[in-house]
Amino acid sequence: MRLFICILALFFLVDMSAQKEYQANYLSAEEISVDGTGSSPLWNSAIELTDFTLPWNDVEPQTTSFKALYSEQFFYFLFSAADHDIVAPGEDGDKLGVLPSDRVEIFFKANGEMNPYYCLEMDPRARVLDYIAHHYRKVDFKWEWPDEDLQVLARQTKEGYSVEGKISISSLQSMDILKEGEMDAGLFRGDYFHSDGDATDVLWITWAIPDNPTPDFHISSAFAKIKLQPR
């Protein structure tokens, strides 16, 4: 009996966030025209993911939602972020300007060792910080997702901002991200806010909860599964 209780306790200590899954539904008829707002009625067929958390702070996070769909040619994604204090400094076209900005993020890992993994960090001004990395945090900011394989647009609203984009299926396959209809992906958000005049602070929001006492999205436990619904 004592052994059974110990086994049961160990089961509940397992990081259940690593088992999270999201299903991207299939678009059979037409492609989505990306405009940054998610205005296409085709998005109505997508499952809305809202279980984002702020595990390192004892405050309620601003609402974040994520949707995804896919076709034969593209993987589509849509983030909607409630934000009453949008922070997006710097110049348009400045890739590294995303770092001190409000942003949503998708990371993809090609294997369990995270050698390599690919990162997209996207802000309310549609700036994209795309880079390749190797564990641990060996980052190459000079790397870019091929222009013909990635489109990202964003729109600021009264409620916050939205980021909509598409990635070619062929690039996901060639980078060894998409395998047998599944991807290991992390979905994150950096929520900056003015804490003291011009000074800013940030809250880190995540879908899967990383097994780390401080915010870190560059570890394997920060990833979960995105599965493409069979056609």
Residue frames as qw, qx, qy, qz and C-alpha x, y, z in Angstrom:
[[0.000, 0.886, 0.463, 0.000, 0.00, 0.00, 0.00],
 [0.311, -0.791, 0.103, 0.518, 2.81, 2.41, 0.90],
 [0.407, -0.122, 0.604, 0.674, 4.53, 1.69, -2.44],
 [0.217, 0.631, 0.667, 0.333, 1.28, 2.43, -4.29],
 [0.126, -0.935, -0.249, 0.220, 0.93, 5.79, -2.53],
 [0.387, -0.582, 0.338, 0.630, 4.52, 6.70, -3.42],
 [0.358, 0.179, 0.693, 0.600, 3.96, 5.85, -7.07],
 [0.077, 0.809, 0.566, 0.141, 0.73, 7.85, -7.11],
 [0.252, -0.868, -0.041, 0.427, 2.51, 10.85, -5.58],
 [0.397, -0.312, 0.517, 0.691, 5.24, 10.70, -8.18],
 [0.293, 0.500, 0.701, 0.417, 2.61, 10.63, -10.92],
 [0.023, -0.926, -0.377, 0.000, 1.07, 13.87, -9.70],
 [0.377, -0.731, 0.182, 0.539, 4.51, 15.50, -9.41],
 [0.539, 0.187, 0.552, 0.608, 5.10, 15.04, -13.14],
 [0.061, 0.393, -0.072, -0.915, 4.98, 18.33, -15.06],
 [0.488, 0.506, 0.707, -0.082, 1.60, 17.95, -16.74],
 [0.270, 0.812, -0.055, -0.514, 2.21, 21.06, -18.87],
 [0.116, -0.432, 0.768, 0.459, 4.59, 18.99, -21.01],
 [0.293, 0.257, 0.914, 0.112, 1.58, 16.94, -22.09],
 [0.339, 0.635, 0.239, -0.652, -0.39, 19.89, -23.46],
 [0.378, 0.170, 0.727, 0.548, -1.59, 19.60, -27.03],
 [0.344, 0.561, 0.104, -0.745, -3.27, 21.91, -29.52],
 [0.556, 0.306, 0.729, 0.256, -5.02, 20.74, -32.68],
 [0.122, 0.441, -0.257, -0.851, -4.78, 22.85, -35.82],
 [0.663, 0.448, 0.554, -0.230, -7.76, 22.19, -38.07],
 [0.442, 0.020, 0.632, 0.637, -7.43, 21.73, -41.82],
 [0.358, 0.611, 0.029, -0.705, -8.51, 24.26, -44.45],
 [0.606, 0.162, 0.738, 0.249, -9.67, 22.30, -47.44],
 [0.439, 0.769, 0.461, 0.056, -11.18, 24.97, -49.67],
 [0.327, 0.855, 0.017, 0.402, -9.23, 28.24, -49.69],
 [0.582, 0.038, -0.355, 0.731, -6.33, 30.14, -48.19],
 [0.265, -0.833, -0.361, 0.325, -6.56, 32.91, -45.57],
 [0.350, 0.721, 0.016, 0.598, -5.75, 36.46, -46.64],
 [0.581, -0.387, -0.392, 0.600, -3.50, 37.62, -43.80],
 [0.082, 0.787, 0.163, 0.589, -4.26, 41.21, -42.72],
 [0.228, 0.282, -0.543, 0.757, -3.11, 41.29, -39.10],
 [0.452, -0.233, 0.239, -0.827, -6.60, 41.29, -37.61],
 [0.147, 0.079, 0.979, -0.119, -7.87, 37.74, -38.05],
 [0.461, 0.288, 0.116, -0.831, -10.86, 39.13, -39.93],
 [0.397, 0.135, -0.778, -0.467, -11.24, 36.13, -42.26],
 [0.792, -0.210, 0.102, -0.564, -14.38, 34.09, -41.44],
 [0.799, 0.206, -0.565, 0.033, -12.22, 31.00, -41.95],
 [0.118, 0.370, -0.693, 0.607, -10.82, 31.60, -38.47],
 [0.687, -0.256, 0.169, -0.658, -14.23, 30.56, -37.08],
 [0.941, 0.054, -0.309, -0.129, -13.24, 26.95, -37.76],
 [0.449, 0.420, -0.627, 0.478, -10.15, 27.19, -35.54],
 [0.672, -0.538, -0.473, 0.188, -9.93, 26.05, -31.92],
 [0.018, -0.850, 0.185, -0.492, -9.21, 28.97, -29.59],
 [0.728, -0.128, -0.493, 0.459, -6.45, 28.37, -27.06],
 [0.184, -0.835, 0.011, -0.518, -6.69, 30.57, -23.96],
 [0.821, -0.555, -0.105, 0.085, -4.93, 28.67, -21.16],
 [0.490, 0.538, -0.311, 0.611, -1.92, 30.95, -20.91],
 [0.658, -0.684, -0.275, 0.149, -0.47, 31.46, -17.46],
 [0.139, 0.820, -0.338, 0.441, 1.94, 33.68, -15.56],
 [0.867, -0.276, -0.401, 0.106, 3.66, 31.09, -13.33],
 [0.594, 0.064, -0.344, 0.724, 6.38, 33.31, -11.90],
 [0.056, -0.200, 0.178, -0.962, 4.19, 36.17, -10.63],
 [0.015, -0.428, -0.840, 0.332, 1.26, 36.25, -8.28],
 [0.280, 0.414, 0.054, -0.864, -0.87, 38.47, -10.52],
 [0.666, 0.478, 0.559, -0.126, -3.58, 37.82, -13.09],
 [0.347, -0.138, 0.519, 0.769, -2.16, 38.03, -16.63],
 [0.442, 0.457, -0.075, -0.768, -3.82, 40.04, -19.36],
 [0.837, 0.259, 0.440, -0.197, -5.78, 37.77, -21.69],
 [0.062, 0.505, -0.703, -0.497, -3.94, 36.03, -24.50],
 [0.841, 0.246, 0.413, -0.248, -5.48, 33.76, -27.13],
 [0.076, -0.441, 0.755, 0.479, -4.01, 31.70, -29.95],
 [0.828, 0.364, 0.303, -0.301, -5.52, 30.05, -33.01],
 [0.128, -0.448, 0.744, 0.479, -3.99, 27.98, -35.78],
 [0.830, 0.418, 0.249, -0.273, -5.14, 26.44, -39.05],
 [0.294, -0.438, 0.684, 0.505, -3.30, 24.79, -41.89],
 [0.757, 0.542, -0.006, -0.366, -3.70, 24.09, -45.59],
 [0.936, 0.210, 0.094, 0.265, -1.64, 22.11, -48.05],
 [0.531, 0.619, -0.102, 0.570, 0.68, 25.09, -48.43],
 [0.048, 0.571, -0.324, 0.753, 0.66, 27.06, -45.16],
 [0.448, -0.439, -0.678, 0.384, 0.45, 26.92, -41.38],
 [0.085, -0.681, -0.143, -0.714, -1.58, 29.93, -40.21],
 [0.444, -0.353, -0.626, 0.535, -1.49, 31.44, -36.72],
 [0.139, -0.713, -0.193, -0.660, -3.31, 34.23, -34.91],
 [0.385, -0.247, -0.595, 0.661, -2.50, 35.77, -31.52],
 [0.193, -0.772, -0.256, -0.549, -4.88, 38.19, -29.79],
 [0.507, -0.126, -0.521, 0.675, -3.45, 40.02, -26.78],
 [0.253, -0.906, -0.307, -0.141, -5.38, 42.27, -24.41],
 [0.601, -0.059, -0.165, 0.779, -3.03, 45.10, -23.49],
 [0.093, -0.939, -0.331, 0.028, -3.89, 48.41, -21.81],
 [0.241, -0.881, 0.285, 0.291, -0.28, 49.67, -21.98],
 [0.883, 0.402, 0.097, 0.223, 1.38, 48.81, -25.29],
 [0.339, -0.780, 0.385, 0.359, 5.17, 49.24, -25.23],
 [0.822, 0.364, 0.324, 0.294, 6.87, 49.14, -28.65],
 [0.131, -0.869, 0.200, 0.433, 9.86, 51.53, -28.80],
 [0.497, -0.257, 0.628, 0.541, 12.38, 51.90, -31.61],
 [0.287, 0.453, -0.380, -0.754, 12.24, 52.20, -35.37],
 [0.880, 0.313, 0.169, -0.314, 10.17, 50.27, -37.89],
 [0.787, 0.526, -0.318, 0.049, 12.21, 47.55, -39.53],
 [0.011, -0.639, 0.687, -0.346, 14.55, 47.24, -36.56],
 [0.759, -0.061, -0.638, -0.111, 14.69, 43.49, -35.93],
 [0.472, -0.054, -0.668, 0.572, 16.35, 43.79, -32.54],
 [0.234, -0.265, 0.135, -0.926, 13.86, 46.51, -31.57],
 [0.719, -0.316, -0.490, -0.378, 11.49, 43.67, -30.72],
 [0.561, -0.014, -0.695, 0.450, 13.57, 42.79, -27.63],
 [0.044, -0.109, -0.513, 0.850, 12.32, 45.68, -25.41],
 [0.425, -0.058, -0.275, -0.860, 8.82, 45.51, -26.92],
 [0.723, 0.084, 0.485, -0.485, 5.52, 43.84, -26.09],
 [0.373, 0.383, -0.728, -0.429, 5.46, 40.67, -28.15],
 [0.920, -0.035, 0.268, -0.283, 4.08, 37.22, -28.79],
 [0.003, 0.595, -0.783, -0.180, 6.35, 34.31, -29.63],
 [0.978, 0.097, 0.029, -0.180, 6.41, 30.92, -31.29],
 [0.136, -0.620, 0.766, 0.106, 9.41, 28.66, -30.80],
 [0.947, 0.190, -0.132, -0.222, 9.85, 25.39, -32.69],
 [0.375, -0.596, 0.705, 0.084, 12.36, 22.70, -31.77],
 [0.625, 0.413, -0.565, -0.347, 13.63, 20.21, -34.32],
 [0.712, -0.002, -0.693, 0.111, 14.48, 17.54, -31.74],
 [0.676, -0.661, -0.324, 0.028, 14.50, 16.81, -28.03],
 [0.668, -0.236, -0.098, 0.699, 18.01, 18.17, -27.64],
 [0.091, 0.946, 0.178, -0.256, 16.94, 21.54, -29.10],
 [0.296, -0.538, 0.518, 0.595, 19.76, 21.41, -31.62],
 [0.086, 0.138, -0.114, 0.980, 18.53, 23.45, -33.34],
 [0.079, 0.672, 0.696, -0.242, 15.40, 25.35, -32.41],
 [0.188, 0.374, 0.368, 0.830, 13.79, 28.24, -34.30],
 [0.127, -0.545, -0.537, 0.632, 12.25, 31.36, -32.82],
 [0.064, 0.560, 0.412, 0.716, 9.74, 33.96, -33.98],
 [0.204, -0.521, -0.495, 0.665, 9.18, 36.96, -31.70],
 [0.121, 0.497, 0.524, 0.681, 6.58, 39.38, -33.08],
 [0.109, -0.308, -0.432, 0.841, 5.48, 42.76, -31.76],
 [0.292, 0.699, 0.545, -0.359, 2.43, 45.04, -32.20],
 [0.216, 0.765, -0.234, -0.560, 4.21, 46.88, -35.05],
 [0.921, 0.376, 0.054, -0.084, 4.65, 43.65, -37.04],
 [0.158, 0.738, -0.653, 0.054, 8.39, 43.64, -36.44],
 [0.989, -0.069, -0.106, -0.080, 9.75, 40.11, -36.41],
 [0.161, -0.696, 0.697, -0.060, 12.79, 38.91, -34.52],
 [0.982, 0.124, -0.051, -0.136, 13.49, 35.56, -36.19],
 [0.024, 0.714, -0.695, 0.082, 16.54, 33.53, -35.31],
 [0.886, 0.022, -0.462, -0.012, 17.98, 30.06, -34.99],
 [0.323, -0.702, 0.523, -0.358, 19.48, 28.80, -31.73],
 [0.720, 0.072, -0.684, 0.091, 21.12, 25.77, -30.17],
 [0.716, -0.676, -0.148, -0.094, 20.84, 24.65, -26.60],
 [0.184, -0.736, -0.579, 0.298, 21.64, 26.44, -24.40],
 [0.050, 0.937, 0.160, -0.306, 20.86, 29.96, -25.70],
 [0.429, -0.259, 0.493, 0.711, 23.44, 29.83, -28.47],
 [0.396, 0.765, 0.419, -0.287, 21.60, 32.36, -30.60],
 [0.384, 0.010, 0.469, 0.795, 22.26, 33.49, -34.17],
 [0.234, 0.700, 0.356, -0.574, 20.31, 36.71, -34.76],
 [0.088, 0.461, -0.514, -0.718, 21.71, 36.98, -38.30],
 [0.103, 0.178, 0.947, 0.248, 19.65, 33.98, -39.38],
 [0.434, 0.213, 0.100, -0.870, 16.28, 34.81, -40.94],
 [0.589, 0.339, 0.723, -0.121, 13.29, 32.78, -41.99],
 [0.266, 0.115, 0.594, 0.751, 13.17, 32.96, -45.81],
 [0.253, 0.215, 0.079, -0.940, 10.92, 35.85, -46.88],
 [0.503, 0.035, -0.582, -0.638, 8.93, 33.68, -49.26],
 [0.497, -0.184, -0.847, 0.046, 8.11, 31.26, -46.43],
 [0.276, -0.461, -0.613, 0.579, 6.92, 33.70, -43.76],
 [0.051, -0.546, -0.246, -0.799, 4.40, 36.54, -43.59],
 [0.322, -0.472, -0.642, 0.511, 3.50, 38.41, -40.41],
 [0.058, -0.547, -0.184, -0.815, 1.15, 41.38, -39.97],
 [0.273, -0.354, -0.685, 0.575, -0.10, 43.05, -36.80],
 [0.139, -0.638, -0.330, -0.682, -2.78, 45.51, -35.75],
 [0.120, -0.068, -0.601, 0.787, -3.18, 47.62, -32.61],
 [0.306, -0.578, -0.619, -0.435, -6.71, 48.00, -31.26],
 [0.382, -0.665, 0.127, -0.628, -8.50, 49.62, -28.32],
 [0.903, -0.398, 0.018, -0.164, -8.24, 46.33, -26.46],
 [0.668, -0.495, 0.472, 0.294, -4.60, 45.57, -27.29],
 [0.262, 0.609, -0.571, -0.485, -3.12, 44.06, -30.42],
 [0.930, 0.146, 0.318, -0.115, -3.28, 41.07, -32.74],
 [0.045, -0.590, 0.708, 0.385, -0.55, 39.30, -34.70],
 [0.874, 0.314, 0.292, -0.230, -1.49, 37.15, -37.68],
 [0.035, 0.657, -0.664, -0.355, 0.85, 35.18, -39.89],
 [0.962, 0.214, 0.062, -0.159, 1.54, 32.21, -42.08],
 [0.283, -0.593, 0.724, 0.212, 4.51, 29.88, -42.51],
 [0.673, 0.350, -0.513, -0.402, 4.99, 27.62, -45.50],
 [0.950, -0.203, 0.185, -0.148, 4.55, 23.92, -44.81],
 [0.839, 0.429, -0.202, 0.268, 7.60, 23.25, -46.98],
 [0.156, 0.683, -0.475, 0.533, 9.87, 25.35, -44.71],
 [0.670, -0.474, 0.383, -0.424, 8.56, 23.62, -41.58],
 [0.995, 0.063, 0.080, -0.006, 9.36, 20.28, -43.18],
 [0.672, 0.573, -0.279, 0.377, 12.78, 21.27, -44.50],
 [0.067, -0.662, 0.496, -0.557, 13.80, 22.54, -41.04],
 [0.465, -0.048, -0.871, 0.151, 12.70, 19.19, -39.56],
 [0.266, -0.105, 0.431, -0.856, 10.06, 20.93, -37.43],
 [0.769, 0.104, 0.084, -0.625, 6.95, 19.30, -38.89],
 [0.142, 0.268, -0.949, -0.086, 7.16, 15.51, -38.63],
 [0.180, -0.279, -0.941, -0.060, 4.27, 13.09, -39.10],
 [0.251, -0.682, -0.485, -0.486, 1.73, 15.88, -38.64],
 [0.578, -0.745, -0.273, 0.192, 3.17, 17.13, -35.33],
 [0.355, 0.656, -0.238, 0.623, 5.35, 20.01, -34.14],
 [0.568, -0.467, -0.433, 0.521, 7.06, 20.65, -30.81],
 [0.137, 0.640, 0.153, 0.740, 6.21, 24.30, -30.19],
 [0.296, -0.411, -0.519, 0.689, 6.30, 26.87, -27.44],
 [0.002, -0.743, -0.403, -0.534, 3.77, 29.70, -27.31],
 [0.467, -0.373, -0.377, 0.707, 4.78, 32.70, -25.24],
 [0.071, 0.879, 0.256, 0.395, 4.18, 36.38, -24.57],
 [0.446, -0.115, -0.309, 0.832, 6.27, 39.17, -23.13],
 [0.121, -0.852, -0.457, -0.225, 3.96, 41.78, -21.58],
 [0.406, 0.093, -0.220, 0.882, 5.89, 44.99, -20.96],
 [0.216, -0.862, -0.439, -0.131, 4.45, 47.82, -18.88],
 [0.172, 0.645, -0.242, 0.704, 5.51, 51.21, -17.56],
 [0.663, -0.439, -0.555, 0.245, 6.39, 50.72, -13.92],
 [0.400, -0.684, -0.164, 0.587, 8.03, 54.04, -13.03],
 [0.128, 0.769, -0.179, -0.600, 7.74, 56.93, -15.44],
 [0.572, 0.603, -0.443, -0.334, 9.70, 55.94, -18.54],
 [0.142, -0.369, 0.916, -0.073, 11.03, 52.75, -16.93],
 [0.796, 0.049, -0.323, -0.510, 9.52, 49.47, -18.05],
 [0.420, -0.280, 0.839, -0.204, 9.15, 46.02, -16.56],
 [0.547, 0.177, -0.644, -0.505, 7.94, 42.76, -18.11],
 [0.718, -0.118, 0.568, -0.384, 5.74, 39.80, -17.25],
 [0.173, 0.306, -0.859, -0.373, 6.42, 36.48, -19.01],
 [0.756, 0.128, 0.299, -0.569, 3.33, 34.54, -20.06],
 [0.070, 0.323, -0.904, -0.270, 3.37, 30.97, -21.36],
 [0.800, -0.027, -0.331, -0.500, 1.20, 28.09, -22.55],
 [0.877, -0.122, -0.427, 0.183, 3.26, 25.15, -21.24],
 [0.422, -0.881, 0.176, -0.119, 4.81, 25.88, -17.85],
 [0.581, 0.532, -0.556, 0.265, 8.61, 25.45, -17.95],
 [0.842, -0.443, -0.254, 0.174, 10.24, 23.46, -15.18],
 [0.502, 0.278, -0.209, 0.792, 12.32, 26.36, -13.95],
 [0.296, -0.623, -0.520, 0.503, 12.07, 28.69, -10.91],
 [0.006, 0.608, -0.050, -0.792, 12.61, 31.78, -13.08],
 [0.667, 0.644, 0.128, -0.352, 11.28, 32.69, -16.55],
 [0.185, -0.462, 0.749, 0.438, 13.03, 30.68, -19.27],
 [0.794, 0.432, 0.145, -0.404, 11.55, 29.69, -22.64],
 [0.454, 0.648, -0.597, -0.133, 14.80, 28.26, -23.97],
 [0.239, -0.274, 0.910, -0.201, 14.41, 24.87, -22.28],
 [0.196, -0.074, -0.901, -0.381, 12.65, 21.73, -23.43],
 [0.047, -0.445, -0.832, 0.328, 9.87, 21.81, -20.82],
 [0.177, 0.452, 0.108, -0.868, 8.61, 25.12, -22.26],
 [0.320, 0.185, -0.636, -0.678, 7.40, 23.26, -25.36],
 [0.627, 0.174, 0.648, -0.395, 4.24, 21.27, -26.01],
 [0.366, 0.139, 0.818, 0.422, 2.60, 19.70, -29.10],
 [0.482, 0.456, -0.020, -0.747, 0.79, 21.27, -32.02],
 [0.443, 0.094, 0.874, 0.177, -0.90, 18.53, -34.02],
 [0.314, 0.214, -0.400, -0.834, -2.29, 18.98, -37.50],
 [0.713, 0.183, 0.492, -0.465, -5.74, 17.43, -37.78],
 [0.416, 0.021, 0.815, 0.404, -5.75, 14.66, -40.42],
 [0.254, 0.197, -0.339, -0.884, -7.18, 15.82, -43.70]]
